[in-house]
Amino acid sequence: MALAPPSYCFVAVPPHTKDGLVVFGKNSARPRDEVQEVVYFAAATHDPGCKVECTYIEIDQVPKTHAVALSRPSWLWGAEMGANEHGVCIANEAVIAKEPASKTESLLGMDLVRLGLERGATAREALDVIVSLLEEHGQGGNYYEDGSSCHAFQSAFLIVDRKEAWVLETIGKYWAAEKITEGIKCICNQFSLTSKIDMEHPELRSYAESQGWWTADAEFNFAQVFSQADNHSGCCSGKESLGKHEGDISVQTMIDTLRDKASGICVDSESFLTTASMVSVLPQNPSSPCIYYFTGTPDPSRSIFKPFIFVDNVKLVPKVQSPVFGSDDPVKKIPRFQEKPDRRHELYKAHEWARSVIESDQEKGQKLRRTMLDLEKQGLEAMESILSSVEFLDPSEVEDLFYDCVDTEIKFFK
């Protein structure tokens, strides 16, 4: 398989944003034929001593898990990106470092995304969850549904809530983190932390020294110490794009950035594609709801961002969930990945039809795309009215929100 292109993730925090909102965005660059689904899991309590089965290993479950909405490659347990009921968002980036990632099956970076969301009520809590699990279990295993070879990576994370953001970068069980409280931050598939480190593994520097990568008389620059190549700082062209809108960055600004193919932020190559995208809007006022937009389909330039809000009795959306194969899933059998089942969900299939129209009939395709953007605009305007309202949101009004948006999109394609 060809080398994966960068997968971009952004956060913009006040005063760079419109209306004092925290705005988060992520494109998931994955193998071109991989299906990504959007799933919701309600908050739950768990019996003492029970286990949770992640992608490759079982670990101890906690007494209570938060409600989460996830966008994930449909063959695995974790997620590329997601959010929880407390307004925490996390995205994962695969990173190639000086030290090869472990191929031994353990926790994937994507498992750590879900575990951080299920167990952390703030960005800082989620960070603490992830680093403690790294310490206990490590990270490793195949990131792709590929039986011919193992593609293992180190992990970087962007962890965001209403008040702050954290960049967490890891190498094996070792890690460093930087707190972001203002401005714009972009992470991708290269280490971005330099000498500004707010938290770190207590043995991080001694480990780097033991490997001959750093000496105590030199400045400790995380990216320089652990990156495989010298070009560790040139990954985030999208930061400049967002910077042009400083003080006025909105949901639409972030969506437009994720759709930018010219810069490489929206990936569309022979082997890789932006298989799903997510944008989140986190008001600093705790009485206003956080709003999350998921595509659930590939290529954001040809997809609709659909809103989701956490409330009790959220209606599940089977049309964006892939088939479940249980114990017959090739992921569960050893050796793994000996075949690839059809994991396409109903929205994915409808979107394939729309893509074929856009590619084969220019006039009809342009009309189709205009209608798609009109549908999206209606959703964005409805969400803006919720955020600007002085009245408390009636939960019953948005229980079916994401369900209805998916349903409308599918009916429109048909």
N, C-alpha and C positions, 0 to 999 in steps of 0.2 A: 504494500500500500504506500502511496506517495506521502511525503511529509505533510502533516496537517498545517493548514494556514492558521493565522491568529484568530482567536475567538475573543470578542471584545465585551467588556463590562464597564459600566460608568455609574458614577454617582455625582450629582450636583446638589450642593447644600446652600442655604441662604448665606449671604445676600445675593448670590449669583442666580437665584431662581425667581420665577414669577410667583407672587402672592405668598412668599415665605414658605414654600413647599420644599421638601426633600424629594428629588426625582432620581430614580434608579432605573437603569436599563441594561439588558443583556442579550447578546446574540449567541446562540449555541452552534458553533461550527463543528459538525460531526460527519461521519461517512455519509455519502450522498443518498444511499438507499435506506438509511436508518429512519425508523418511525418514532416520533416523539408524541407522547400522550400527556393530557392534563388530568390530574387526579386530585381528589379531595379526601382527606381523612379527618374525621371528627376527633375532638378531644376525647381522651379515654383514660380510665384507671386500669391498673394491671396488678395481678396477684403477686405477692412476694415470691421471689425466687424464679419467676418466669423469664424466658429468653425471648429475644427478638432475632428473627432470621434476616440478616442483611443480604447483599448480593452473593457473597461467598462464604461468610462465617456467621455464626451465632454469637451474640453478646448478651450480657445481662440487661434486662429491661428495667426501666425506672417506674416508680409508683404511678406517675401521671405523665401523659404526653399531651401537648397542645394540638389544637386543630391546625392542619397545614393544607395548603394548595401547592401542588408541585407540577413542574414541567420536566418530564424525564424521558430518556430513551426507554422504550417500553419493555425491553428485556431485563432491566435491572431494578433493584429495590430502591436505590437512592434517587437523586435528582440532579440535573444540571443547574436548576434554579428554582426558587420558590419563596413562599412567605408563610408566616403563621398568624394566628388570630391576634397577636399582640403587636403587630406592625413591624416584625423583624423580617428582613429579606436577606437571602444569601445566594450567591452565585459562585460557581467553581470554575477554575481554569487549570488545565493540564500544563505542566511546565517541564521542560527538559533542563537538567542541571548537570554540574560536574559529576555528581554521584548518580550512577544509574538507579532508576527507581526499581523497587523490588518486584519481581514477577511472582513471588510467593503470595498466594491468595490471602488477603486480609480485608481491611476496610478500603473501599475506593474513596477518592475524594468526593464522589457523588453521594456515597453513603453518609459521609460526614456532613454534607449539606442538609440532608433530611434529619439526621440525628441532632444537629445544632438547632434546627427549627422546631423539632418536636420537644426539645428539652430546655431551650433558652427563651426567656420572656423579654430579654433585651439583647442588643447587639453584643454587649460585653459578656453577658451570661452565655450566649451562643458560642462566642470565641472560647470561653473557659471550657465549655462542653467539648468542643472539637479538639483542643490541645490535650485535654485529659484523656480522651479516647485514643489520640495518637500515641500518647505515652504508654497506654495500657496495651493497645493492639497493633500499633504501627499501621502502615498503609501499603497496599500492593495488590497486584492482580491485573488482569486484562481489562483495559478500558473500552475495548471494542468487541462486538459480537463476531469474532474471527477465530476459527479453529485452526488456521494455518500458522499463526504466529501470535506471540503475546506482545501487546502494546501497553507498556507500563509507564507511568509518569509520576513526578512529584506534583504537589497540589498548591494552588494559591486560591484565596477566597476573598470576596468582598462581602462584608457583613454590615448591614445598615438597619437603623431604626429611626424613629422620629427625631432623635436628638443628636446622633453621632453615627459615624461610620468607622469601620476598622478594615484595614488591609492586613490579611494574615498570609504569610508565605512560609512554606514548609519544605524540609528536606529530610526524608525519613521521619523520625520522631522529633527532630529538632525544628524550631520555628522562631519567627520574629513577627512583630505586629506594630503597625503604626496607626494612631488614632487620627481620624480626619474630622475636623469640626467646621471647616469652611472651604469654599472653592469648589473645584472640579477634580475628580480623580478618575483615572482610567487604569484598568489592569487588563493584561492579556496573557499570552503564553510565554512571557519572559518575566523574570523577577524584576520588581520595580522598587523595592525598598532599598534605600541607600544608608546614610549614616543616621537619619532620624528614625530611631526605634524607640517605641514607648514601652514595649514588653518583649521579653524573649525567654527562650528556654534557658534555665540556669547553666547548662553545660554547652550552650551553642558555641561560644567563642573558643573554649578549650577543645571542643571537637574540631572546629576549623583549624586550630593550631596543630592538633595531632595529625591532621591530614596533610599538613604542609601548605595549606591554602592561605594562611594568614599568620602574621607575627604580631606579638603584643605591642611592639613599638610603632605599628602602623595604624592609621585610622581604620575602624571597622565599617566597611561598606558592604552590606549584605549581598547586593546584586553582584558586585565585583568579586566577592569571595566565592560565591556559590554558582554563578552563571557559567554555562559551558563555553560561551563565546563572548567576544568583546562588545557585541551590539545589543547589550541588555537594556539600553535606555531608549531605543528608537521604535518602540512598538505601538505607541498610542497616538496615531494621527487624528483620531476622533476627538481628542481633547481640544485641539485647535478649532475644530468645527463647532463644538459646543461653546468654546470661549468667545466666539463671535457674537453670541447671544447673551453675554454676561449681563446679569441683572434681570433677564427676561426668559430664562430657560423654563420651558413648560413640558407637559406631556407630549404635545405635538413636536416640539423641538427634539425631544429624545427619540420619538418614533422616526422622524425624518433622518436623524443621525444613524439609526439602526438600518435604515433602508438604503444607505449610501454605498453603492457598489463601486464607484470610481475610486474611493479611498481604500477599498478592501474590507471595510467594516462589515458589509453584507457579502458573504462568501458565496460564490457560485462558480466552482471549478469542476474539472472532470471527475475528481474523486471525492470532493467535499462540498458541503452546502450548509448554509444557515438553516438548520432543520427545525428551529423554533425560536421564538423571541418573547421577551417579557419586559414590560415597563411598569414601574410602581410609583405611586404618588403618596407621600407620607406627610400629612399636615402636622405642623408642630402643635396645634391645638388638640389636646387629647379628646375633646368632645366631637371632633370631626372624624369621619371614617377614613381609613386608608383604602385606596383603590388600586387594584392590580389588573393589568391588561395582559392577556395571554393570546398568542396566535394559535398554538396547537397544530400549526401547519408550516411547511418549509417556505423559505424566501420571504422575508417581511415586505419586500417591495411588491409582492403579489399576495399578501395575506392581510386579513383583517384583525386588528387588535381589539379583543373583546373584554369588557370589564367584569371583574369579580370583586365582591365585598363579603367579608366574613360576617355572618350572622348565624344565630341558631336556626336549625332546620334548613340549611342550604340544600337545594335540590341537586342531586347527583346527575352527572351528564354522561351517560353511557356512550353517546355518539363521539366523544373525544377520548374514549378508553379502548385500548387494544384488546384483542381476544386473550383470554387466560388459558394456558395450556397445562397448568398444574404440574404434576410430577412428570408428565410427558414433554415438558419444555426442554429443548436441547441445552438450555443454560443450566438445568439441574442435573443433567446426566454427565457422568465421567467416562471418557473425556468430553469436555464441554464443546459446544458450538460445532457439532458435526453436521448440522443442517440449519437452515434458516426458515422458520415458519413465516407465513404471511401475517404480519403484525399490524397491517393497516386498519385504522378505525374508520367509521363512517364519514367523519369530516375530512379525513385525509383522502379518502377515495373521491369525494365530491370536489376537493381542491385539485386533485390530479386532473379531473375533467376540465376544470376552469383553466388550469395551466395549459392544457393541450389546445384549448380555444384561443387563448392569448397568443400562443406561439404559432398557430396555424392560420389564423384569420385576423389580420391586423385591424380591420374596421370593427369587427365584432369584439375582438379582444380589448380595444380601447374603450368601447361602450361598456363592456363587462367590468373593466377596471374602474371606470368612473362610478359605476353603480356600487361597487365594493367600497370605494372611498366615501361615497355618500352614506352608506350604512355605518361605516366606522365613525364618520363625523357626527351622526346622530347620537351614537353612544357616548362620544367624547363630550358633546354639549350637555347631554343628560347628566353626566358625572360632574361637570363643572357647576351645574345648578345645585347639585347635592352639596358640593364643597362650599359654595357661596351662601347656602341657606343658613339662617340663624336658628332654624328649628331642628330638633333632634330627628335623626333618621328613623323612620318606621321600619323595623327589620322585615316585616311582612312584605314590604314593597320591593325588596331586593333578593328575597329567597330564591327566586327563579331567574335572576338577572343573567348569569352566565349561560344557564340552560336555554333561555329564550334567544339569546344572541347567537348561540351555536345553531339552534333550530332554524332561526331566520336565515342564517348564512347558507345552510344546506338546502332549504326550500328555494332560496334565490338561485343557487347553482342548478337546481333541477328545472 
